[in-house]
Amino acid sequence: MADDADRAGELQQLSDSAVIATQLSRHDFNAKSLTVCKDCGFEIEPERQALGGVTRCRECQGYAEQEGKQWAR
C-alpha cells in the first residue's frame, strides 16, 4: 500500500511531466537560434543553439524562468 511520501512523489512526477509537455509544445525546434544572448550579449552555447529557437544563454534562461515562476505566484 502506498504511503503519503509515495503519493507525493507520484504527484510531483505528474506535475513535472505536465510542465515539460507544456514547455515542449511552446518551443519551435525548427526556428533558428541566436548566436548571442538577447539579454547579456554573450555567446549562446553551441549545444543550446542546436536545440533551435534559443534566444538566451543557459544562465539568462535560468534567470528568466525563475522570474516567470515568481510572477506566476
C-alpha positions in Angstrom: 0.0 0.0 0.0 1.3 3.4 -0.9 2.1 5.9 1.8 1.9 9.7 1.7 5.5 10.0 0.6 4.8 7.7 -2.4 1.7 9.6 -3.3 3.5 12.9 -3.1 6.3 11.6 -5.3 3.8 10.4 -7.9 2.0 13.8 -7.9 5.3 15.6 -8.3 6.2 13.3 -11.2 2.9 14.0 -12.9 3.3 17.8 -12.3 6.9 17.7 -13.7 5.7 15.8 -16.8 2.9 18.3 -17.4 5.3 21.2 -17.2 7.8 19.6 -19.5 5.0 18.8 -22.0 3.8 22.4 -21.9 7.2 23.8 -22.5 7.9 21.5 -25.3 4.6 22.4 -27.0 5.6 26.1 -26.9 9.1 25.6 -28.3 9.7 25.8 -32.1 12.6 23.4 -32.6 12.8 24.4 -36.3 13.4 28.1 -35.6 16.9 29.4 -36.0 18.7 30.1 -32.7 20.6 33.3 -31.9 24.3 33.0 -31.6 24.5 35.7 -28.8 22.2 36.0 -25.8 19.5 38.7 -26.2 19.9 39.6 -22.5 23.6 39.6 -21.7 25.2 39.6 -25.2 27.5 36.7 -24.5 27.7 33.7 -26.9 25.0 31.1 -26.6 26.5 27.7 -26.0 26.6 25.6 -29.3 24.7 22.8 -27.6 21.9 25.2 -26.7 21.9 26.7 -30.2 21.4 23.1 -31.6 18.0 23.0 -29.9 16.6 25.5 -32.3 14.7 28.7 -31.4 17.1 29.6 -28.5 17.4 33.3 -27.7 19.2 33.2 -24.3 22.3 31.6 -22.8 21.9 29.0 -20.2 22.4 31.4 -17.3 20.0 34.1 -18.6 17.4 31.4 -19.4 17.5 30.2 -15.8 17.0 33.8 -14.5 14.1 34.3 -16.9 12.4 31.0 -15.8 12.9 32.0 -12.1 11.4 35.4 -12.8 8.4 33.8 -14.5 7.8 31.5 -11.6 7.8 34.4 -9.2 5.2 36.3 -11.3 3.1 33.2 -11.5 2.6 33.1 -7.8 
